[in-house]
Amino acid sequence: MGEATRLAVSNQKGGVGKTAVAINVAGGLSDRGRDVLLVDLDPQGNATENLGMRERYDDEPPSLFDALSDPSMRDRIGDLVVEHPEMDVIPSNIDMTAVEPELTLSRRSGEQLDLALGHVEDAYDYVIIDCPPFLGNLMDNALYAARHTLVPALAETTSKRAFELLFDHIEALERDYDIGIRECGVVVNRIDVRKRQATEMLDWIETAFEDTPVWRERERAAVQRALAEGGSLFLEAPDCDQCGTFAEIARTLDRQFETVEPQP
């Protein structure tokens, strides 16, 4: 299959629906016949729990922590993959709460995930990385490994500062590692069109990202219900109208990366 397309779902601001976007984009790609690996890089393990793998968070070593912090364990990352009806998953683990200082000590601190994924990515069309909600070594690893980012955001004024911090960080990472990182789109989440601030922010975001796809997702309980059941909308609520947005994101990603259509 060759190298997978890697995509980091990233925003250092918490509460923007990052995990919901990661899971539903992965679900949309799976629904199109793509082979998808979702990597839960967030030490909180929300994606792991939302995909019905809460018990994996407390697994004994080896875990993702070991694959990132110990070069001799890097090639064991394939042993961590867990099957899900929609996608394969590398779950987070409670030990990930201690990985930041371990990565600081690494000679190639921002490259560990990239090196580890090289052992498993050949089996997939896409690797979706659910990033932590903070800037640091884990975020650096996700962005360095992916070189592409999808940014969830809220339709509120605090998003302006969040965008600024994220893209300043990306620019610094590009300089430090002499790489390019491309924004593949922005997903504006939990929109309440009754609020004037939301309408104003939507206009601002679409102007600021005029050359980047921007998708709108209104506030709906269906997404959270699906996650509580352990899957994306495509698995748990396929008739929900919100599937349309994530299906369009998946189609756009396929166009951006020229992913071939699946065989009938």
PyRosetta script that sets phi, psi and omega in degrees:
from pyrosetta import init, pose_from_sequence

init()
pose = pose_from_sequence("MGEATRLAVSNQKGGVGKTAVAINVAGGLSDRGRDVLLVDLDPQGNATENLGMRERYDDEPPSLFDALSDPSMRDRIGDLVVEHPEMDVIPSNIDMTAVEPELTLSRRSGEQLDLALGHVEDAYDYVIIDCPPFLGNLMDNALYAARHTLVPALAETTSKRAFELLFDHIEALERDYDIGIRECGVVVNRIDVRKRQATEMLDWIETAFEDTPVWRERERAAVQRALAEGGSLFLEAPDCDQCGTFAEIARTLDRQFETVEPQP")
pose.set_psi(1, -25.6)
pose.set_omega(1, 179.0)
pose.set_phi(2, 85.2)
pose.set_psi(2, -170.4)
pose.set_omega(2, -177.8)
pose.set_phi(3, -67.8)
pose.set_psi(3, 138.2)
pose.set_omega(3, 177.8)
pose.set_phi(4, -79.6)
pose.set_psi(4, 155.5)
pose.set_omega(4, 167.9)
pose.set_phi(5, -77.5)
pose.set_psi(5, 126.9)
pose.set_omega(5, -178.8)
pose.set_phi(6, -107.7)
pose.set_psi(6, 138.4)
pose.set_omega(6, -176.1)
pose.set_phi(7, -139.3)
pose.set_psi(7, 121.8)
pose.set_omega(7, 177.9)
pose.set_phi(8, -94.6)
pose.set_psi(8, 121.0)
pose.set_omega(8, 175.4)
pose.set_phi(9, -90.3)
pose.set_psi(9, 105.1)
pose.set_omega(9, -164.2)
pose.set_phi(10, -136.4)
pose.set_psi(10, 136.7)
pose.set_omega(10, 168.0)
pose.set_phi(11, -166.8)
pose.set_psi(11, 124.6)
pose.set_omega(11, -176.3)
pose.set_phi(12, -74.9)
pose.set_psi(12, -8.5)
pose.set_omega(12, 176.1)
pose.set_phi(13, -82.3)
pose.set_psi(13, 126.2)
pose.set_omega(13, 178.9)
pose.set_phi(14, -76.5)
pose.set_psi(14, 162.5)
pose.set_omega(14, 174.6)
pose.set_phi(15, 77.3)
pose.set_psi(15, 17.7)
pose.set_omega(15, -177.5)
pose.set_phi(16, -99.3)
pose.set_psi(16, 5.2)
pose.set_omega(16, -179.8)
pose.set_phi(17, 81.6)
pose.set_psi(17, 27.1)
pose.set_omega(17, -176.2)
pose.set_phi(18, -59.4)
pose.set_psi(18, -48.5)
pose.set_omega(18, -178.0)
pose.set_phi(19, -66.7)
pose.set_psi(19, -39.9)
pose.set_omega(19, 177.6)
pose.set_phi(20, -60.8)
pose.set_psi(20, -40.8)
pose.set_omega(20, 177.8)
pose.set_phi(21, -65.3)
pose.set_psi(21, -46.4)
pose.set_omega(21, -179.0)
pose.set_phi(22, -57.7)
pose.set_psi(22, -47.3)
pose.set_omega(22, -177.1)
pose.set_phi(23, -67.6)
pose.set_psi(23, -41.5)
pose.set_omega(23, -176.7)
pose.set_phi(24, -76.4)
pose.set_psi(24, -30.6)
pose.set_omega(24, 172.1)
pose.set_phi(25, -67.4)
pose.set_psi(25, -42.8)
pose.set_omega(25, 176.2)
pose.set_phi(26, -60.9)
pose.set_psi(26, -40.9)
pose.set_omega(26, 177.9)
pose.set_phi(27, -64.2)
pose.set_psi(27, -39.8)
pose.set_omega(27, 178.2)
pose.set_phi(28, -64.7)
pose.set_psi(28, -40.4)
pose.set_omega(28, 177.8)
pose.set_phi(29, -66.8)
pose.set_psi(29, -41.3)
pose.set_omega(29, 177.3)
pose.set_phi(30, -61.9)
pose.set_psi(30, -38.9)
pose.set_omega(30, 179.7)
pose.set_phi(31, -64.2)
pose.set_psi(31, -24.1)
pose.set_omega(31, 176.9)
pose.set_phi(32, -88.4)
pose.set_psi(32, 5.6)
pose.set_omega(32, 177.4)
pose.set_phi(33, 91.2)
pose.set_psi(33, 11.2)
pose.set_omega(33, 179.8)
pose.set_phi(34, -84.1)
pose.set_psi(34, 148.0)
pose.set_omega(34, 171.7)
pose.set_phi(35, -89.5)
pose.set_psi(35, 120.5)
pose.set_omega(35, -170.3)
pose.set_phi(36, -123.7)
pose.set_psi(36, 137.3)
pose.set_omega(36, 170.3)
pose.set_phi(37, -115.0)
pose.set_psi(37, 124.5)
pose.set_omega(37, 175.2)
pose.set_phi(38, -104.1)
pose.set_psi(38, 125.5)
pose.set_omega(38, 179.6)
pose.set_phi(39, -106.8)
pose.set_psi(39, 118.3)
pose.set_omega(39, 178.4)
pose.set_phi(40, -89.1)
pose.set_psi(40, 95.6)
pose.set_omega(40, -177.3)
pose.set_phi(41, -92.1)
pose.set_psi(41, 1.7)
pose.set_omega(41, -178.7)
pose.set_phi(42, -86.6)
pose.set_psi(42, 121.0)
pose.set_omega(42, 179.5)
pose.set_phi(43, -58.6)
pose.set_psi(43, -19.4)
pose.set_omega(43, 177.8)
pose.set_phi(44, -72.8)
pose.set_psi(44, -20.9)
pose.set_omega(44, 175.4)
pose.set_phi(45, 69.9)
pose.set_psi(45, 29.0)
pose.set_omega(45, -177.4)
pose.set_phi(46, -64.7)
pose.set_psi(46, -43.7)
pose.set_omega(46, 179.1)
pose.set_phi(47, -63.5)
pose.set_psi(47, -40.0)
pose.set_omega(47, 177.5)
pose.set_phi(48, -57.8)
pose.set_psi(48, -46.7)
pose.set_omega(48, 180.0)
pose.set_phi(49, -69.4)
pose.set_psi(49, -43.2)
pose.set_omega(49, -177.3)
pose.set_phi(50, -67.4)
pose.set_psi(50, -18.3)
pose.set_omega(50, 176.6)
pose.set_phi(51, -98.0)
pose.set_psi(51, 16.8)
pose.set_omega(51, 174.0)
pose.set_phi(52, 76.5)
pose.set_psi(52, 26.1)
pose.set_omega(52, -176.3)
pose.set_phi(53, -120.4)
pose.set_psi(53, 34.1)
pose.set_omega(53, -175.8)
pose.set_phi(54, -54.2)
pose.set_psi(54, -37.2)
pose.set_omega(54, -177.7)
pose.set_phi(55, -66.0)
pose.set_psi(55, -25.4)
pose.set_omega(55, 179.3)
pose.set_phi(56, -67.3)
pose.set_psi(56, -24.7)
pose.set_omega(56, -178.3)
pose.set_phi(57, -63.3)
pose.set_psi(57, -25.9)
pose.set_omega(57, -178.2)
pose.set_phi(58, -104.8)
pose.set_psi(58, 14.9)
pose.set_omega(58, 179.8)
pose.set_phi(59, -59.8)
pose.set_psi(59, 148.6)
pose.set_omega(59, 172.6)
pose.set_phi(60, -71.6)
pose.set_psi(60, 158.1)
pose.set_omega(60, 176.9)
pose.set_phi(61, -58.4)
pose.set_psi(61, 154.4)
pose.set_omega(61, 3.8)
pose.set_phi(62, -81.3)
pose.set_psi(62, 151.4)
pose.set_omega(62, 179.1)
pose.set_phi(63, -137.8)
pose.set_psi(63, -175.0)
pose.set_omega(63, 177.6)
pose.set_phi(64, -59.6)
pose.set_psi(64, -31.7)
pose.set_omega(64, 175.5)
pose.set_phi(65, -55.0)
pose.set_psi(65, -46.7)
pose.set_omega(65, -177.9)
pose.set_phi(66, -67.6)
pose.set_psi(66, -40.2)
pose.set_omega(66, -179.9)
pose.set_phi(67, -63.8)
pose.set_psi(67, -29.2)
pose.set_omega(67, -179.6)
pose.set_phi(68, -89.0)
pose.set_psi(68, -30.9)
pose.set_omega(68, -171.5)
pose.set_phi(69, -101.2)
pose.set_psi(69, -15.1)
pose.set_omega(69, -176.6)
pose.set_phi(70, -126.9)
pose.set_psi(70, 105.4)
pose.set_omega(70, -178.0)
pose.set_phi(71, -54.9)
pose.set_psi(71, -29.1)
pose.set_omega(71, -179.6)
pose.set_phi(72, -72.2)
pose.set_psi(72, -15.0)
pose.set_omega(72, 179.9)
pose.set_phi(73, -101.9)
pose.set_psi(73, -1.0)
pose.set_omega(73, -173.1)
pose.set_phi(74, -58.9)
pose.set_psi(74, -40.5)
pose.set_omega(74, -176.9)
pose.set_phi(75, -76.8)
pose.set_psi(75, 0.2)
pose.set_omega(75, 176.5)
pose.set_phi(76, -89.4)
pose.set_psi(76, 2.4)
pose.set_omega(76, -174.5)
pose.set_phi(77, -61.6)
pose.set_psi(77, -30.2)
pose.set_omega(77, 177.8)
pose.set_phi(78, -62.1)
pose.set_psi(78, -27.3)
pose.set_omega(78, 178.9)
pose.set_phi(79, -70.8)
pose.set_psi(79, -15.9)
pose.set_omega(79, -177.0)
pose.set_phi(80, -88.4)
pose.set_psi(80, -11.8)
pose.set_omega(80, -175.1)
pose.set_phi(81, -68.4)
pose.set_psi(81, 130.8)
pose.set_omega(81, 179.2)
pose.set_phi(82, -117.0)
pose.set_psi(82, 135.4)
pose.set_omega(82, 179.9)
pose.set_phi(83, -80.2)
pose.set_psi(83, 142.2)
pose.set_omega(83, 175.3)
pose.set_phi(84, -132.1)
pose.set_psi(84, 153.5)
pose.set_omega(84, -179.5)
pose.set_phi(85, -55.3)
pose.set_psi(85, -27.2)
pose.set_omega(85, -177.0)
pose.set_phi(86, -103.2)
pose.set_psi(86, -29.4)
pose.set_omega(86, -170.9)
pose.set_phi(87, -158.5)
pose.set_psi(87, 164.6)
pose.set_omega(87, 167.6)
pose.set_phi(88, -88.4)
pose.set_psi(88, 154.6)
pose.set_omega(88, -174.3)
pose.set_phi(89, -136.2)
pose.set_psi(89, 135.2)
pose.set_omega(89, 164.2)
pose.set_phi(90, -102.6)
pose.set_psi(90, 105.9)
pose.set_omega(90, -173.5)
pose.set_phi(91, -73.9)
pose.set_psi(91, 157.6)
pose.set_omega(91, 170.4)
pose.set_phi(92, -77.1)
pose.set_psi(92, 177.6)
pose.set_omega(92, -175.9)
pose.set_phi(93, -152.2)
pose.set_psi(93, 151.2)
pose.set_omega(93, -179.1)
pose.set_phi(94, -57.1)
pose.set_psi(94, -28.6)
pose.set_omega(94, 179.3)
pose.set_phi(95, -67.0)
pose.set_psi(95, -18.4)
pose.set_omega(95, 179.8)
pose.set_phi(96, -64.5)
pose.set_psi(96, -17.9)
pose.set_omega(96, 177.2)
pose.set_phi(97, -65.2)
pose.set_psi(97, -16.2)
pose.set_omega(97, -179.5)
pose.set_phi(98, -109.3)
pose.set_psi(98, 11.1)
pose.set_omega(98, -171.6)
pose.set_phi(99, -81.5)
pose.set_psi(99, -25.8)
pose.set_omega(99, -176.7)
pose.set_phi(100, -55.7)
pose.set_psi(100, -53.9)
pose.set_omega(100, 179.2)
pose.set_phi(101, -65.2)
pose.set_psi(101, -30.1)
pose.set_omega(101, 177.7)
pose.set_phi(102, -64.7)
pose.set_psi(102, -40.4)
pose.set_omega(102, 179.4)
pose.set_phi(103, -69.0)
pose.set_psi(103, -32.6)
pose.set_omega(103, 177.2)
pose.set_phi(104, -59.7)
pose.set_psi(104, -34.1)
pose.set_omega(104, -178.7)
pose.set_phi(105, -78.3)
pose.set_psi(105, -14.4)
pose.set_omega(105, -177.4)
pose.set_phi(106, -73.0)
pose.set_psi(106, 142.8)
pose.set_omega(106, 179.4)
pose.set_phi(107, -65.9)
pose.set_psi(107, -30.8)
pose.set_omega(107, 179.4)
pose.set_phi(108, -123.0)
pose.set_psi(108, 65.2)
pose.set_omega(108, -167.8)
pose.set_phi(109, -59.6)
pose.set_psi(109, -33.7)
pose.set_omega(109, -176.9)
pose.set_phi(110, -90.7)
pose.set_psi(110, 0.1)
pose.set_omega(110, -171.5)
pose.set_phi(111, -111.3)
pose.set_psi(111, 2.4)
pose.set_omega(111, -171.4)
pose.set_phi(112, -66.6)
pose.set_psi(112, -41.7)
pose.set_omega(112, 179.4)
pose.set_phi(113, -66.3)
pose.set_psi(113, -40.7)
pose.set_omega(113, 177.9)
pose.set_phi(114, -56.9)
pose.set_psi(114, -46.4)
pose.set_omega(114, -178.7)
pose.set_phi(115, -66.4)
pose.set_psi(115, -39.0)
pose.set_omega(115, -180.0)
pose.set_phi(116, -68.5)
pose.set_psi(116, -42.7)
pose.set_omega(116, -177.9)
pose.set_phi(117, -63.9)
pose.set_psi(117, -24.8)
pose.set_omega(117, 177.3)
pose.set_phi(118, -59.2)
pose.set_psi(118, -18.3)
pose.set_omega(118, -179.3)
pose.set_phi(119, -87.2)
pose.set_psi(119, -10.9)
pose.set_omega(119, -175.1)
pose.set_phi(120, -130.7)
pose.set_psi(120, -17.2)
pose.set_omega(120, -167.1)
pose.set_phi(121, -68.5)
pose.set_psi(121, -19.3)
pose.set_omega(121, -177.3)
pose.set_phi(122, -61.3)
pose.set_psi(122, -18.7)
pose.set_omega(122, -177.8)
pose.set_phi(123, -87.1)
pose.set_psi(123, 0.0)
pose.set_omega(123, -170.1)
pose.set_phi(124, -131.0)
pose.set_psi(124, 154.7)
pose.set_omega(124, 170.1)
pose.set_phi(125, -83.9)
pose.set_psi(125, -37.8)
pose.set_omega(125, -177.8)
pose.set_phi(126, -135.2)
pose.set_psi(126, 142.8)
pose.set_omega(126, 166.4)
pose.set_phi(127, -116.9)
pose.set_psi(127, 116.4)
pose.set_omega(127, 179.5)
pose.set_phi(128, -102.1)
pose.set_psi(128, 123.6)
pose.set_omega(128, -177.0)
pose.set_phi(129, -108.7)
pose.set_psi(129, 116.2)
pose.set_omega(129, 175.8)
pose.set_phi(130, -85.8)
pose.set_psi(130, 108.0)
pose.set_omega(130, -172.0)
pose.set_phi(131, -80.1)
pose.set_psi(131, 160.9)
pose.set_omega(131, 173.2)
pose.set_phi(132, -73.3)
pose.set_psi(132, 157.8)
pose.set_omega(132, -179.1)
pose.set_phi(133, -87.4)
pose.set_psi(133, 45.7)
pose.set_omega(133, 177.4)
pose.set_phi(134, -159.7)
pose.set_psi(134, 156.4)
pose.set_omega(134, 177.3)
pose.set_phi(135, -86.7)
pose.set_psi(135, 136.3)
pose.set_omega(135, -179.0)
pose.set_phi(136, 169.5)
pose.set_psi(136, -161.0)
pose.set_omega(136, -176.1)
pose.set_phi(137, -64.4)
pose.set_psi(137, -37.0)
pose.set_omega(137, 179.3)
pose.set_phi(138, -66.4)
pose.set_psi(138, -43.1)
pose.set_omega(138, 176.9)
pose.set_phi(139, -62.4)
pose.set_psi(139, -42.0)
pose.set_omega(139, 177.2)
pose.set_phi(140, -58.2)
pose.set_psi(140, -42.9)
pose.set_omega(140, -179.9)
pose.set_phi(141, -63.3)
pose.set_psi(141, -41.3)
pose.set_omega(141, -180.0)
pose.set_phi(142, -65.1)
pose.set_psi(142, -47.9)
pose.set_omega(142, -177.1)
pose.set_phi(143, -68.6)
pose.set_psi(143, -39.5)
pose.set_omega(143, 178.3)
pose.set_phi(144, -64.8)
pose.set_psi(144, -43.0)
pose.set_omega(144, -177.8)
pose.set_phi(145, -68.5)
pose.set_psi(145, -38.6)
pose.set_omega(145, -172.1)
pose.set_phi(146, -85.9)
pose.set_psi(146, -44.4)
pose.set_omega(146, -174.7)
pose.set_phi(147, 64.0)
pose.set_psi(147, 3.3)
pose.set_omega(147, 175.8)
pose.set_phi(148, -138.4)
pose.set_psi(148, 141.8)
pose.set_omega(148, -179.1)
pose.set_phi(149, -134.9)
pose.set_psi(149, 144.1)
pose.set_omega(149, 171.6)
pose.set_phi(150, -115.9)
pose.set_psi(150, 127.0)
pose.set_omega(150, -169.9)
pose.set_phi(151, -110.4)
pose.set_psi(151, 112.1)
pose.set_omega(151, 170.8)
pose.set_phi(152, -79.4)
pose.set_psi(152, 146.6)
pose.set_omega(152, -179.4)
pose.set_phi(153, -152.1)
pose.set_psi(153, 164.8)
pose.set_omega(153, 174.6)
pose.set_phi(154, -106.3)
pose.set_psi(154, 154.4)
pose.set_omega(154, 178.1)
pose.set_phi(155, -85.9)
pose.set_psi(155, 64.1)
pose.set_omega(155, 178.2)
pose.set_phi(156, -144.5)
pose.set_psi(156, 159.3)
pose.set_omega(156, -170.8)
pose.set_phi(157, -63.7)
pose.set_psi(157, -24.9)
pose.set_omega(157, 179.3)
pose.set_phi(158, -63.4)
pose.set_psi(158, -19.2)
pose.set_omega(158, -179.8)
pose.set_phi(159, -66.6)
pose.set_psi(159, -28.1)
pose.set_omega(159, -179.9)
pose.set_phi(160, -60.0)
pose.set_psi(160, -47.8)
pose.set_omega(160, 179.0)
pose.set_phi(161, -65.8)
pose.set_psi(161, -38.5)
pose.set_omega(161, 179.5)
pose.set_phi(162, -62.7)
pose.set_psi(162, -43.3)
pose.set_omega(162, 176.3)
pose.set_phi(163, -59.8)
pose.set_psi(163, -45.1)
pose.set_omega(163, -177.5)
pose.set_phi(164, -60.1)
pose.set_psi(164, -46.1)
pose.set_omega(164, -179.3)
pose.set_phi(165, -64.8)
pose.set_psi(165, -43.0)
pose.set_omega(165, -178.6)
pose.set_phi(166, -63.5)
pose.set_psi(166, -47.5)
pose.set_omega(166, -175.1)
pose.set_phi(167, -76.0)
pose.set_psi(167, -26.5)
pose.set_omega(167, 170.1)
pose.set_phi(168, -63.6)
pose.set_psi(168, -41.7)
pose.set_omega(168, 179.6)
pose.set_phi(169, -65.6)
pose.set_psi(169, -42.2)
pose.set_omega(169, 178.8)
pose.set_phi(170, -62.2)
pose.set_psi(170, -43.2)
pose.set_omega(170, 179.4)
pose.set_phi(171, -62.4)
pose.set_psi(171, -40.4)
pose.set_omega(171, 178.3)
pose.set_phi(172, -64.8)
pose.set_psi(172, -40.6)
pose.set_omega(172, 179.4)
pose.set_phi(173, -65.3)
pose.set_psi(173, -40.1)
pose.set_omega(173, 178.2)
pose.set_phi(174, -61.2)
pose.set_psi(174, -41.5)
pose.set_omega(174, 178.9)
pose.set_phi(175, -67.1)
pose.set_psi(175, -45.8)
pose.set_omega(175, -175.2)
pose.set_phi(176, -63.8)
pose.set_psi(176, -37.4)
pose.set_omega(176, -174.6)
pose.set_phi(177, -107.0)
pose.set_psi(177, -0.6)
pose.set_omega(177, -179.6)
pose.set_phi(178, 54.6)
pose.set_psi(178, 53.6)
pose.set_omega(178, 179.8)
pose.set_phi(179, -130.6)
pose.set_psi(179, 170.1)
pose.set_omega(179, 171.8)
pose.set_phi(180, -116.5)
pose.set_psi(180, 140.0)
pose.set_omega(180, 178.6)
pose.set_phi(181, -126.9)
pose.set_psi(181, 122.2)
pose.set_omega(181, -172.9)
pose.set_phi(182, -105.6)
pose.set_psi(182, 138.3)
pose.set_omega(182, 174.0)
pose.set_phi(183, -82.8)
pose.set_psi(183, 122.4)
pose.set_omega(183, -180.0)
pose.set_phi(184, -92.8)
pose.set_psi(184, -13.0)
pose.set_omega(184, 179.3)
pose.set_phi(185, 163.1)
pose.set_psi(185, 167.0)
pose.set_omega(185, 176.7)
pose.set_phi(186, -124.6)
pose.set_psi(186, 132.1)
pose.set_omega(186, 177.2)
pose.set_phi(187, -111.4)
pose.set_psi(187, 111.0)
pose.set_omega(187, 179.3)
pose.set_phi(188, -88.3)
pose.set_psi(188, 118.2)
pose.set_omega(188, -168.6)
pose.set_phi(189, -103.7)
pose.set_psi(189, 156.2)
pose.set_omega(189, 168.3)
pose.set_phi(190, 52.8)
pose.set_psi(190, 46.3)
pose.set_omega(190, -176.4)
pose.set_phi(191, -76.2)
pose.set_psi(191, 128.9)
pose.set_omega(191, 172.5)
pose.set_phi(192, -112.8)
pose.set_psi(192, 97.7)
pose.set_omega(192, -173.3)
pose.set_phi(193, -68.4)
pose.set_psi(193, -9.2)
pose.set_omega(193, 176.9)
pose.set_phi(194, -73.2)
pose.set_psi(194, -16.2)
pose.set_omega(194, -177.8)
pose.set_phi(195, -94.8)
pose.set_psi(195, 128.6)
pose.set_omega(195, -179.8)
pose.set_phi(196, -60.8)
pose.set_psi(196, -38.5)
pose.set_omega(196, -179.9)
pose.set_phi(197, -58.7)
pose.set_psi(197, -38.1)
pose.set_omega(197, -179.4)
pose.set_phi(198, -64.2)
pose.set_psi(198, -44.2)
pose.set_omega(198, 179.6)
pose.set_phi(199, -63.5)
pose.set_psi(199, -42.6)
pose.set_omega(199, 179.5)
pose.set_phi(200, -64.8)
pose.set_psi(200, -40.2)
pose.set_omega(200, -179.4)
pose.set_phi(201, -69.9)
pose.set_psi(201, -36.2)
pose.set_omega(201, 176.7)
pose.set_phi(202, -60.2)
pose.set_psi(202, -42.8)
pose.set_omega(202, 177.7)
pose.set_phi(203, -63.4)
pose.set_psi(203, -42.0)
pose.set_omega(203, -179.2)
pose.set_phi(204, -64.1)
pose.set_psi(204, -45.1)
pose.set_omega(204, -178.1)
pose.set_phi(205, -63.6)
pose.set_psi(205, -43.8)
pose.set_omega(205, -178.0)
pose.set_phi(206, -68.4)
pose.set_psi(206, -28.7)
pose.set_omega(206, 174.5)
pose.set_phi(207, -74.6)
pose.set_psi(207, -43.8)
pose.set_omega(207, -178.9)
pose.set_phi(208, -65.6)
pose.set_psi(208, -30.3)
pose.set_omega(208, -178.2)
pose.set_phi(209, -115.9)
pose.set_psi(209, 47.5)
pose.set_omega(209, -174.3)
pose.set_phi(210, -63.8)
pose.set_psi(210, -23.5)
pose.set_omega(210, 179.4)
pose.set_phi(211, -102.1)
pose.set_psi(211, 10.7)
pose.set_omega(211, -177.0)
pose.set_phi(212, -127.0)
pose.set_psi(212, 137.9)
pose.set_omega(212, 177.7)
pose.set_phi(213, -59.3)
pose.set_psi(213, 136.8)
pose.set_omega(213, 175.9)
pose.set_phi(214, -125.9)
pose.set_psi(214, 124.0)
pose.set_omega(214, 178.7)
pose.set_phi(215, -111.9)
pose.set_psi(215, 147.8)
pose.set_omega(215, -178.5)
pose.set_phi(216, -113.0)
pose.set_psi(216, 131.5)
pose.set_omega(216, 175.1)
pose.set_phi(217, -126.7)
pose.set_psi(217, 117.1)
pose.set_omega(217, -179.7)
pose.set_phi(218, -79.1)
pose.set_psi(218, 165.7)
pose.set_omega(218, 179.5)
pose.set_phi(219, -65.7)
pose.set_psi(219, 122.2)
pose.set_omega(219, 178.3)
pose.set_phi(220, -149.7)
pose.set_psi(220, 144.0)
pose.set_omega(220, 179.9)
pose.set_phi(221, -78.7)
pose.set_psi(221, -15.0)
pose.set_omega(221, -174.6)
pose.set_phi(222, -60.6)
pose.set_psi(222, -38.0)
pose.set_omega(222, -179.2)
pose.set_phi(223, -61.9)
pose.set_psi(223, -47.8)
pose.set_omega(223, -179.2)
pose.set_phi(224, -66.1)
pose.set_psi(224, -35.6)
pose.set_omega(224, 177.6)
pose.set_phi(225, -64.1)
pose.set_psi(225, -41.5)
pose.set_omega(225, 179.3)
pose.set_phi(226, -62.7)
pose.set_psi(226, -44.2)
pose.set_omega(226, 179.6)
pose.set_phi(227, -63.4)
pose.set_psi(227, -37.4)
pose.set_omega(227, 178.5)
pose.set_phi(228, -64.8)
pose.set_psi(228, -25.7)
pose.set_omega(228, 177.7)
pose.set_phi(229, -87.1)
pose.set_psi(229, -8.7)
pose.set_omega(229, 173.3)
pose.set_phi(230, 99.6)
pose.set_psi(230, 24.0)
pose.set_omega(230, 179.0)
pose.set_phi(231, -161.8)
pose.set_psi(231, -176.1)
pose.set_omega(231, 177.6)
pose.set_phi(232, -82.6)
pose.set_psi(232, 174.8)
pose.set_omega(232, 175.2)
pose.set_phi(233, -59.6)
pose.set_psi(233, -33.4)
pose.set_omega(233, -176.6)
pose.set_phi(234, -65.3)
pose.set_psi(234, -27.2)
pose.set_omega(234, 178.3)
pose.set_phi(235, -92.7)
pose.set_psi(235, -44.2)
pose.set_omega(235, -170.1)
pose.set_phi(236, -95.1)
pose.set_psi(236, -23.8)
pose.set_omega(236, -178.2)
pose.set_phi(237, -148.3)
pose.set_psi(237, 61.8)
pose.set_omega(237, -172.4)
pose.set_phi(238, -63.4)
pose.set_psi(238, -18.4)
pose.set_omega(238, 179.0)
pose.set_phi(239, -90.2)
pose.set_psi(239, -2.6)
pose.set_omega(239, 179.9)
pose.set_phi(240, -67.3)
pose.set_psi(240, 136.1)
pose.set_omega(240, -177.9)
pose.set_phi(241, -65.2)
pose.set_psi(241, -19.7)
pose.set_omega(241, 179.7)
pose.set_phi(242, -70.4)
pose.set_psi(242, -16.8)
pose.set_omega(242, 174.5)
pose.set_phi(243, -58.3)
pose.set_psi(243, -30.4)
pose.set_omega(243, -177.8)
pose.set_phi(244, -59.9)
pose.set_psi(244, -40.5)
pose.set_omega(244, 179.6)
pose.set_phi(245, -64.5)
pose.set_psi(245, -47.1)
pose.set_omega(245, -177.5)
pose.set_phi(246, -71.1)
pose.set_psi(246, -30.2)
pose.set_omega(246, 173.9)
pose.set_phi(247, -65.2)
pose.set_psi(247, -38.3)
pose.set_omega(247, 177.9)
pose.set_phi(248, -68.2)
pose.set_psi(248, -38.1)
pose.set_omega(248, 175.5)
pose.set_phi(249, -60.5)
pose.set_psi(249, -45.2)
pose.set_omega(249, 179.6)
pose.set_phi(250, -62.2)
pose.set_psi(250, -42.9)
pose.set_omega(250, 178.3)
pose.set_phi(251, -62.2)
pose.set_psi(251, -41.3)
pose.set_omega(251, -179.3)
pose.set_phi(252, -65.2)
pose.set_psi(252, -41.9)
pose.set_omega(252, 177.6)
pose.set_phi(253, -61.7)
pose.set_psi(253, -42.2)
pose.set_omega(253, 177.4)
pose.set_phi(254, -60.4)
pose.set_psi(254, -40.0)
pose.set_omega(254, 178.2)
pose.set_phi(255, -67.3)
pose.set_psi(255, -43.3)
pose.set_omega(255, -179.0)
pose.set_phi(256, -61.0)
pose.set_psi(256, -39.4)
pose.set_omega(256, -175.2)
pose.set_phi(257, -102.0)
pose.set_psi(257, 6.1)
pose.set_omega(257, 177.0)
pose.set_phi(258, 51.9)
pose.set_psi(258, 43.6)
pose.set_omega(258, 178.5)
pose.set_phi(259, -71.7)
pose.set_psi(259, 131.4)
pose.set_omega(259, -177.1)
pose.set_phi(260, -69.3)
pose.set_psi(260, 152.0)
pose.set_omega(260, 177.4)
pose.set_phi(261, -68.9)
pose.set_psi(261, 144.3)
pose.set_omega(261, 178.1)
pose.set_phi(262, -67.3)
pose.set_psi(262, 150.2)
pose.set_omega(262, 177.0)
pose.set_phi(263, -70.3)
pose.set_psi(263, 142.2)
pose.set_omega(263, 178.9)
pose.set_phi(264, -66.8)
pose.dump_pdb("model.pdb")
